[in-house]
Amino acid sequence: MTDATLDDATLTTAQIRRAYLAQTRRKRSYGAILMGVFVVLMVAGFHTADQRNAGGFWSGLHRFFDFPGEVLGEAAQKLADMPAHLATYAPALLETINIAAASTLIGALLAAVLSLLSTRGMARWPRLVPVFRRCMDIMRAVPEIVIALVLIFVLGGGPVPAMIAIAIHTAGALGKQFSEVNENASLKPLEGLESVGATWAQRMWLGVLPQVSPNWFSYGLMRFEINIRASAILGFVGAGGIGYELRNAISWGKGKYDEAAAIFFMLFVTIVIVDQISAKMRQQLTHGRQTKEQGQ
């Protein structure tokens, strides 16, 4: 009787092992097939794009560094004019930073509300949770440049269309991240506040925000870095800021490349500085919260 039981257990273990190995082989086969399809699609897409390109990718590959070389060469020849260019375009850079800051603030506030309304267990109207989630999906699915082009057609050129476009996209992107943070928050404070008659806004303010605000602020800082780049790019379509000045400098061609180099340098330094400052702030928020939790 005991031997039969051991044989059945051994047989069952062997069957499980064979089934596991067969499933592993199937997964590897499916992965290889998907990888092959992906490679074929990439090669076909690249071939189609190369045929439709006016000069062809491979035929023009040897000239890849020609434009950067011309910009750097002219900047080196007119190096003495660099400080004057930096002073000239400093207001445009400040405008770009202001666009990024305002759009990040507006988008983060909207994202906070949308995330609370789209998190189960916290939502003011639970049946509308899918609606708010789809709204955030649409906001982050549409590129900022598309929204900016539509707004420029309606409102005209300037920083306002860029700010609105970036704020809409920021609300969708941060709303998704905020809602994921909300799902990890404890619901016990909400239950306690609800038991004493607190309103929905009071429960969110006193029960949720103290738990999620460090992570929210960290994500907001990271988004601010992204929005600086986005506001500079939107300047190419007439949305103002340093991107607009960069487009003008490049469109003039030779003779203005030193100004383009100065703008590139300003953008690079600004993004590096903002990245370093925000990284340190995020690190302090994260480690500070962990130290506080460990102390408790």
N, C-alpha and C positions, 0 to 999 in steps of 0.2 A: 504493500500500500504506500509506504514511504517512497520506495523507488519510483513508483508510477507518478507520484506527486512531483518528485524532482525532475523526472523526464518531461512532464507537462510544463513545468516552470522553465526548464532549459529550452524546450521547443518554443514556448511563448517569447522568451528573450531573443532567440534566433530570428523568429518572425518579425519582431519589432525592429531588430537590427537591419534585416533585409529591406523592410519597408522604408526605414529611415534612409538607407543608402540609395534606394530607388528614387525616393523623393528628392534627395540631394542631386542625383544625376539629372532628374527632370528639370530642376531649377537651373542647373548649370547649362543645360541644353537650351532652355528658354532664354537665359541671359545671353548666350552666344548668338542665338537667332536675332534677338533684339539689337544686339551690338552690330551684327552684320547689316541689318536693315538700316540702322542709324548711319553707319559708314557709307552705305550706298546712297542714302538720301543726301548726306553731306557732300559727297563727291558730285552727285548729279546737280545739286543746287549750286555748288561752286562753279561747275562747268557752264551752267546756264547763265549765272551772273557774269562770268568771264566773257562769254560770247556777247552779251548785251552791253558790256562796258565798252566805251568808245576806244580806249587805247589797249585794252587787254591787260590782265594782271601780270602775266609772266613777261610780256614784252616791255612793260613799264616798271618791272621790279627793280632794275638797276638804277632807276632814278628816284628811288624811295627817299633817299636822304638829300636830294637836291634842294628842296624847299627849306628844310631846317638849316642846311648849310648856308643858303643865301641869307636867311634871317640872322643867324649867328655871325656870319661874316660882316654884314652891314652894321650889326650892333657893335662888333669889335672895332670897326673903323670909326664909329661915332660914339665911342664909350664916354667921352666927355659930356655928351648931351644926356646921358642916362639920368642923372639926378633931376634935371629939368623935366624930363618925361614922367618920372615918378611923381613929382609934385603936380604936374598937369592932370594926371589920371587918378590921383588919390581921391578926389570927390566922387568919381564914377565907381571906384572900388568901394567907397563907403556906402554909396547907394545900393550896390549889390549886396553888401552885408546887411543893410537895413531891410532889403526885400526878403532875404533869407530869414532874418530874425522875426520880422512881422508875420511872414507866412508860417513859420514854425510855431509861433505862439498861437495864432488863430487856428491852425490845423490841429495842434495838440489839444486845445480846449474843446474843439468839436469832436476830436477823437475820444476824449475822456467821456463825454456824454454818450456818444454812440457805443463805446465799449461797455459802459454800464447797462445800457438798454439792450445790448445783445448778448449778455452773459446770463446763462440760466442760473436761477437762484438769487439773482440781483435785479433782474429786469423789472421795470415798472409795469410793463404790459407783456407778460410771458408769451402770449400768442403772436406778438409782433417781432419776436426775436429773429426769425428767418428774414423778415423784411429789412430790419436794420443791418443784418449781416450782408444781404445782397447789395444794399446801398454802399457799404464799405468796399465790397468787391468791385463794384462799378467805379467808385472813386479812384481806386488804385490801379484799375485795369487800363484806364484811359491815360496815355502819356501826358505829361505837363505841356509839352510843346503843342499838342493838338488842342488842348483847352486854351492855351495862350493865343494860338492863331485865331480861334473863334472869337475870343474876347477882344483881340486887337481889331478885328473886323468890326465889332460892335462899339467898342469904347475908344478905339484909336491907340496909337503907340504910346508907350510909357511904362512906368513901373507898376501901375495898378493892375493891368492884366496879368503880369508875371506873378504878382503877389497872390492874386486870387487863384490862378492856375496851380501854383505850388501848394497853396493852402488846401485846396481840394484834394490833391494827390496825397499830401501829408496826412490829412484826416483819414483817408482810407488805409494808408499803410500803418500809421500809428494806432488806429482803431483796432486793427487785427492784432498787433502786438500787445496793446493794452488789455484786450479781452483775454488773451492767453495768460497774462499776469493775473487777471481777476479770477480766473478759474482755479488758481492755486491759493487764493485767499481763504481764510477761515470764515465760515458763515455763523459761527457762534456769537460774535458780537452783534450781528444783524438780528439774530433771534432774541438776544437780550434787549436790544433797543426797541424791537417791535413789541415786546411784551409790556413795555412801559408807555406805549402809545406814540413812539417817534414816527415822523413822516418818512416817506421814501427818501427825500433829499437829506434829511437828518441822518438816516441810517447809512447812506452812501458817504456823507461827509465825516461822520464820527466812527463808523464801523469798517469802511473799506479803504478810504484814502490813506489813513495812517499805515496800513499794511502794504499798499501798492505804490505809494508815492516815490520811494527810492528807485524802483525799477522803471516807473514812468519817466522820471526825470532823466535817468540814464538813456533810455530809448530816445527821449526828446533831444538830448545833446547829440546823439549819433545822427539823428535826422537833420539837425542843424548843419552838420558838416555836408551832408548830401545836398541840402537845399542851397548851399553856397555855390556848389558846382552847377546845380540846376538853374539858378538865377543867372549865372554867367552864360550858360548855353542859350537861355531864352533871349538874351540880348541880341543874338544873331538874327532873330526874327522881328526885331524892333521893339523889344520889351524893356529897353533902357539898361542902365548899369554898365559895368565894365565890358560885358560881352558886345554891346553895341559899338563901343569904341574900338574893340578888337576887330570887329567885322570891317569897320571903316578903314582901319590901318592896313588890314590885309588886302582889301579891295583896291586900295591905291597902288599896290604893287611896290616895285623897287623905289627906294627913296623914303618909304615909310616903314620899312621892315625893322628899323631900330626902335620905332615906337611900339610895334607889335611885340618885339622882344621884351621891352620894358613891361608891357601889360602881362605877358606870359610870366615874367619873373614875379610881378606883384601877386598874381593869382597863386603861383606856386608857394610863395612864402606865406601868404595868408592862409591857405589850406593847411599847410604844415603846422603853423602856429595854432590854429583852431583845433586841429586834430590832437596835438599834444596836450593842450589845455583841457579839452573835453575828455581825453583818455584818463588824465590824472583825476579829474572830478568824478568820472564814472568809477574809477578804482577806489577812491575814497568812499563813495556811496556804498559800493558793494562790500568792501572790507569793514567799513564802519558798522554796517548793519549786521554782518556776521559776528563781529566782536561784541556788539550789544546783545545779540541773541545768546551767544555763549556765556556772557556775563550773567544773564538772567537764568 
